[in-house]
Amino acid sequence: MIESDAFVQALQDVGFDFFTGVPDSILGGIIETLMERRLYTPAVREDEAVAMAAGAYMAGKVPAVLMQNSGVGTSLNAIISLNVIYKQPCLLLISWRGFQGKDAPEHLVMGENMTQVLDSVKIPHRTLSEQTLVDDLRWTAQTFMKERVPVALLLKKGIVKSLHP
């Protein structure tokens, strides 16, 4: 398990300096660390967070948006009509709720179809693992800047330390 503070530091080390999103239990430790470092701007909805990240990018920041995978559905129009069309890159840190059918019923459909949804709208993605953390973050930063598109890192439960076990 990756400690939240080490994960946030690794994100900062590759250049990310603006973080927004909506609460999620899997991302709770990351959000808490970001708040402690005064780096997190909360959003009410995922599409609002995507818009805030686009504004931050235009102001010279390197943004990341934190959301659970159901939030991808909520924000898909904003991601496509703002980020993709206008080359507004952002990192989407997505908790993979419903992975392998393990979660509350409301997360199962999106959990089963998460990668296909991202593939269908051509959002490059990787599933983060402790063993590949450095490579995943390097890939994220390179893809983000080279292609200037949203890039997604999927986080399964337990990969980064959360607030509650």
N, C-alpha and C positions, 0 to 999 in steps of 0.2 A: 504494500500500500504506500502510495506517495503522500507525504505530508503536504498539507495545504499551503503552508508558507513556502516550501521548496518549489511547489508547482507554480505559485504566483511569481516567485523570484525568477524561475526559468522563463515564464512568459515575458517578464520585464527584461530579462537578459537578451531575448531575441527581438526586443523593440516595442512590445505592446505597452501602451501608456494611457489608454482610456478604456474603462470597463463599465458596462451597463447591462441591465437585464432584469429578470423577474426571479423571485425566490423559488427555490426547489431544494428538497431535502438532500438529494445527491450532490448538489453544488453548494450546499450550505457552508461547508468548511472553507471553500474558496471564497465565497462571498464575504464570510466573516473576516478572513485575512485581508481581502481588498478593502473592506470598511475600516479595519484597524489601520491600514496604510493610507486611508483617505483617498482611495483611487476609484471607488465605486459610486456610480450615480444610478440609483434605482429607477426603474420604469414601471408603469402601471400595466402595460401590455407588451408583448414581444414585438409587434410591429412598431410601436413607439420606440422601443430600444434600438431597433434597426435604423430608424430615422435619426435618432440621436447619434448613433455610431457614424452615419453618413455625414452628419454635420461636423462631428469631431474630426473625421478624415479631411474634410474640406478646410478645417482650421489647423491642419498639420499634425494631427494626432494619429496614432496607430491603434484602431479600436477593436475591441472584442465584445461580443454579445453573449450573455449567459442565459440559457433557457432549457427547459425540458423539451423532449422531442414533440410533444403536442403543440408547443409554441411554434414549431416550424410551420405547421398548418395555419396558425394564426398570422404568421408574418410572411408567408410565401409571396403574396402580392407585392408587399413592400420590397422584399429581397429582389424579386424579378424586375419590377418596374423602376426601382431606384438603384440598387446596387449593381445588378447585372447590366442593365442597359447603359447606365452612366459610369460604369467602371469604378464603382465605389467599393473598394475591398473592405472586408471585415472578417474577423475570425468569429465563427459561430461555435461556441463551446456548448455542446448539446448533451444533456444527460439522457442516456438511452433507457428510458422507462419502458417496461414491458419486454425487455430483451429475453429471448427464448421462452416467452410465455410466463415469466416469473414477475408478477406485479399485480396491482389492482386491475380489475376487468377493464376499466376505462383507458388503460395504457396498452392493452394487448394488440389492438389493430395497428396503431402507429408503431409500436415496438416491432411488430412482424414486418412492416413495410418501410422502415426508416431509410435504409440504404437505397431502396428502389425509388423512393420519393426524391432523394438528393440526386441520384443518377438521372432521373427524368428531367430535372431542371438544370443539369450539368453543373452542379456544385461539387467540386472536388472534396473528398472526405477521406478520413482515416479513423480507425478505432484506436484510441490511445491505450497503450499498455505500459506497465512499469519498465519492462525490458526495452521498449523502443521509444521511450520518452524523448530522449535527446534527438533522435532521428525524426520523430514525429513533429517536434517543434521546429526543427531546422527546415523540414519539408513545408510546414505551415507558413513560416516566414518567407521562404523562397517563392512558393506558389502565390501567396498573397501579393507580393510586390511584382513578380514577373507577369502574372496574368491579370492582376488587378480585378479580382473577382472575390466573392465570398468563398471562404474555405471553412469546412466543418471538421471539428474534432469531436468524435463521439466518446462519451465517458460512461462506461458501465458502472453500476453500483459497486462500490468498494475499491475502485482504482485510485481515487483520491480521497483522503480522509474527510469524512463528513462530520457534521456536528453530533450526529447520533449514530451509534453502530447499527 
